[in-house]
Amino acid sequence: MSERKSVLVTGASSGLGAAIAERMAARGWRVFGTSRKPAPGDEPDANGIEWIAMDVCDDASVASALDRVHARVDCLDGLVCNAGFGIYGSVEETSLERARAQFETNVFGVLRVLTPVLARMRARNAGRLLLVGSLAGRAPIPFQAHYSASKAAIESIAFALANEVAPYDLHVSLIEPGDINTSFNDVMDWGDVAPDSPYAERMATSEKTIRESFPKSPGPAVVADVVEEALTARRPKLRYPVGREALLVGLGKRLLPDRLSLKTIRDHYGV
């Protein structure tokens, strides 16, 4: 019997990451799930997931976690960079401290894990690299400019990386969810809006739209579906849009002028 294929999933303790980790474990893959505070012990949990402590914002934590993974498997077959969160607020009023925190996790946190894993995969000339972006990277959300920008950066990294590793037998895929019914909003940094903010009323309307849309959205299994395909297909796609908005965003970006595209977004969020 051949050795099981292995995959590392960052941010696997909840939401999309949990659904992805559980799906691939159920399919017989050896799954390493990362969390800042995993359950103690080295044995797989009831779902077959091996938990590794990792804070993607800390160089030493990432290096230590990858050392533990590579002590168990010489080289991963797959990597899913999923860890991330969102901040909410106007561009004018969001502090640089909050903006840096957004990029530290969503962009630099991806690169901290990606680059050392990529080096091993390239040396072996095999592997799948999946980066979780967002439709917000192509259709920026009002008052979530920093989150949207971080996901646009992930799209650019994924596509540039695909060109860089073209001579090798590596596959890069951008997983691009729209609204998915997870606990994402529960961990959103919503910030504090001053009562006299010139944006207060419109921010409240947009926040209401965001909060109401998630329960109506598909569950994380739809994302696990495309991740499974990207990890197992003979010819995985470069881009996997997910969710009911995926087709509309794609058509809108191709067919609508920028001003009309932006108005469509404003109308959707009521701002």
C-alpha positions in Angstrom: 0.0 0.0 0.0 1.4 3.4 -1.0 2.1 6.0 1.7 -0.8 8.4 2.3 -0.5 11.8 0.7 -0.1 14.7 3.2 -1.4 18.2 3.4 -0.9 21.1 5.8 -3.9 23.4 6.4 -3.3 26.7 8.2 -6.1 28.1 10.3 -7.7 24.7 10.6 -9.4 25.1 14.0 -12.6 26.6 12.6 -14.5 27.8 9.6 -13.1 27.0 6.1 -9.9 25.5 7.5 -11.8 23.0 9.7 -14.0 21.9 6.8 -11.0 21.5 4.5 -9.0 19.6 7.1 -11.9 17.3 7.9 -12.7 16.6 4.3 -9.1 15.6 3.3 -8.7 13.5 6.4 -12.0 11.7 5.5 -10.5 11.1 2.0 -7.5 9.3 3.6 -5.0 12.1 3.5 -2.6 12.7 6.3 -3.7 16.1 7.5 -1.7 18.5 9.6 -3.9 21.2 11.0 -2.5 24.4 12.5 -3.9 26.5 15.2 -2.3 29.0 17.7 -3.7 26.9 20.5 -4.1 23.3 19.4 -5.3 20.5 21.7 -2.4 18.9 23.6 -0.7 15.7 22.5 0.7 14.4 19.3 -2.0 11.8 18.4 -4.5 12.5 15.7 -7.9 13.7 16.9 -11.2 11.9 16.3 -11.3 13.2 12.7 -7.7 12.0 12.0 -6.1 15.4 12.1 -2.7 15.9 13.5 -2.6 19.3 15.3 0.5 21.6 15.1 0.9 24.8 17.1 1.5 27.7 14.7 1.1 31.4 14.8 1.5 32.6 11.2 2.6 36.0 12.4 5.6 34.7 14.3 8.8 33.6 12.4 9.9 31.3 15.2 6.5 29.7 15.6 6.2 28.9 11.9 9.8 27.5 11.7 9.2 25.3 14.8 5.8 24.1 13.4 7.3 23.2 10.0 10.2 21.4 11.7 7.6 19.2 13.5 5.8 18.5 10.3 8.9 17.6 8.4 10.0 15.3 11.1 7.0 13.3 10.3 6.9 13.6 6.5 9.9 14.5 4.4 7.9 16.7 2.0 4.2 17.7 2.0 2.1 16.8 -1.0 -0.1 19.8 -0.5 -0.3 23.1 1.4 -3.5 25.1 2.0 -2.7 28.6 3.2 -6.1 29.5 4.8 -5.3 31.4 8.0 -6.7 34.9 7.9 -9.2 37.4 9.3 -10.8 40.7 8.4 -10.9 44.2 9.7 -13.7 46.7 9.2 -13.5 50.5 8.9 -13.1 53.4 6.5 -9.7 53.9 4.9 -9.6 57.4 6.4 -10.3 56.3 10.0 -8.5 52.9 10.1 -5.2 53.2 12.0 -2.0 52.0 10.4 -1.6 49.6 13.4 -4.8 47.8 12.4 -3.9 47.9 8.7 -0.5 46.4 9.5 -2.1 43.6 11.5 -4.4 42.8 8.6 -1.5 42.4 6.2 0.7 40.7 8.7 -1.7 37.8 9.0 -3.3 37.7 5.5 -0.2 38.3 3.4 3.0 37.9 5.3 1.5 35.0 7.3 0.9 33.3 4.0 4.5 33.9 2.8 6.0 32.7 6.1 4.5 29.3 5.6 4.6 29.2 1.8 8.2 29.9 1.1 9.9 27.1 3.1 7.3 24.5 2.0 7.7 25.6 -1.6 11.4 25.2 -1.4 11.0 21.5 -0.4 8.4 20.9 -3.0 10.5 22.5 -5.8 13.5 20.4 -4.7 11.4 17.3 -5.0 9.7 18.6 -8.2 6.2 17.8 -6.9 3.4 19.5 -4.9 0.2 21.5 -4.7 0.1 25.0 -3.3 -3.4 26.4 -2.6 -3.8 30.0 -1.5 -7.2 31.1 -0.1 -8.1 34.5 -1.4 -11.5 36.0 -1.7 -13.9 37.5 -4.3 -13.3 40.7 -2.4 -9.9 40.8 -4.0 -11.6 41.4 -7.3 -14.7 43.2 -6.0 -13.5 45.3 -3.0 -16.0 45.7 -0.2 -16.8 49.2 1.1 -15.3 49.7 4.6 -13.2 46.5 4.1 -10.6 48.0 1.9 -7.7 46.5 3.8 -9.1 43.0 3.8 -9.9 43.3 0.1 -6.5 44.6 -0.6 -4.8 41.7 1.3 -6.8 39.2 -0.8 -5.9 41.1 -4.0 -2.3 40.7 -2.9 -2.8 36.9 -2.5 -4.2 36.7 -6.0 -1.2 38.5 -7.4 1.2 36.2 -5.4 -0.6 33.1 -6.6 -0.5 34.1 -10.3 3.1 35.3 -10.2 4.2 32.2 -8.4 2.4 30.0 -11.0 4.7 31.6 -13.6 7.8 31.2 -11.4 7.3 27.5 -10.8 6.1 26.7 -14.4 9.3 24.6 -15.2 8.6 22.4 -12.2 5.9 19.8 -11.5 4.1 22.1 -9.0 0.6 23.4 -9.2 -0.7 26.7 -7.8 -4.4 27.3 -7.2 -6.2 30.4 -5.9 -9.3 29.4 -3.9 -11.6 32.4 -4.2 -14.7 32.2 -1.9 -17.5 34.7 -1.8 -19.8 34.8 1.2 -19.7 31.5 3.1 -21.7 30.8 6.2 -18.9 30.4 8.8 -17.9 32.1 12.0 -15.8 34.7 10.0 -17.9 37.6 11.2 -17.5 36.5 14.8 -13.8 37.0 14.6 -13.9 40.1 12.5 -12.2 43.2 14.0 -15.2 45.5 13.6 -13.4 48.4 15.3 -15.1 51.4 17.0 -16.9 54.0 15.0 -17.1 57.5 16.5 -20.7 58.8 16.6 -19.6 61.9 14.7 -17.8 59.9 12.0 -18.9 61.2 8.5 -19.1 57.5 7.5 -21.1 56.2 10.5 -24.5 55.8 8.9 -23.2 54.2 5.7 -20.9 51.9 7.7 -23.8 50.7 9.8 -25.8 50.0 6.6 -23.0 48.1 5.1 -22.3 46.1 8.3 -26.0 45.1 8.5 -25.8 43.8 4.9 -22.7 41.8 5.6 -24.0 40.3 8.8 -27.3 39.4 7.2 -25.7 37.8 4.1 -23.6 35.2 5.9 -26.5 33.1 7.3 -28.0 33.0 3.8 -24.8 31.8 2.2 -23.7 28.2 1.5 -21.7 26.4 4.1 -18.0 25.7 4.1 -18.4 22.3 2.4 -18.6 24.1 -1.0 -15.0 25.4 -0.4 -13.9 21.9 0.8 -15.2 20.6 -2.5 -13.0 22.8 -4.6 -10.0 22.3 -2.4 -10.4 18.6 -2.8 -10.5 19.0 -6.5 -7.4 21.3 -6.5 -5.5 18.7 -4.5 -6.5 15.7 -6.5 -7.3 16.7 -10.1 -4.8 15.7 -12.7 -4.9 19.2 -14.1 -6.1 21.6 -11.3 -7.3 25.0 -12.2 -5.4 28.2 -11.4 -8.5 29.9 -10.1 -11.5 28.4 -8.2 -14.2 30.9 -7.5 -16.7 29.6 -4.9 -20.2 30.8 -4.0 -23.3 32.3 -5.7 -21.5 35.6 -6.3 -18.6 34.0 -8.2 -20.2 34.1 -11.7 -21.6 37.6 -11.2 -18.3 39.0 -10.1 -16.4 37.4 -13.0 -18.9 38.7 -15.6 -19.0 42.1 -14.0 -15.2 42.5 -14.1 -15.2 41.5 -17.8 -18.2 43.4 -19.0 -18.7 46.5 -16.9 -16.7 49.7 -16.9 -15.1 50.4 -13.5 -17.5 53.2 -12.5 -20.5 51.0 -13.1 -18.9 48.1 -11.4 -18.2 50.2 -8.3 -21.9 51.5 -8.4 -23.1 47.9 -8.4 -21.0 47.2 -5.3 -22.3 50.3 -3.6 -25.9 49.4 -4.4 -25.4 45.8 -3.1 -24.1 47.1 0.3 -26.6 50.0 0.4 -23.9 52.7 0.6 
